[in-house]
């Protein structure tokens, strides 16, 4: 279950990064958002790989990877509030949904 959370979250961040690069959807390019989203997505993917290598540590790995992702997402939300980050409706919806998913994943990993 935790691995599924990590995969979905990683896919979301990598898709957001590609959108901000202008690859998947045109018109939402944003130079300051694409790199951090890509990094968060890669950290989550590394988490997936590590849970396969060390399945006995899946909770700890999930807590670390999702904790990092949540921190980065909250920084991104703060930049949106300040007007530095992208302020489109899809960006705001993505942040709201991914925060809920990350918190849910953290709760499961903590159990």
PyMOL commands that set and color helices and strands:
alter all, ss='L'
color gray80, all
select helices_A, chain A and resi 2-21+31-53+55-82+89-110
alter helices_A, ss='H'
color red, helices_A
deselect
rebuild
show_as cartoon
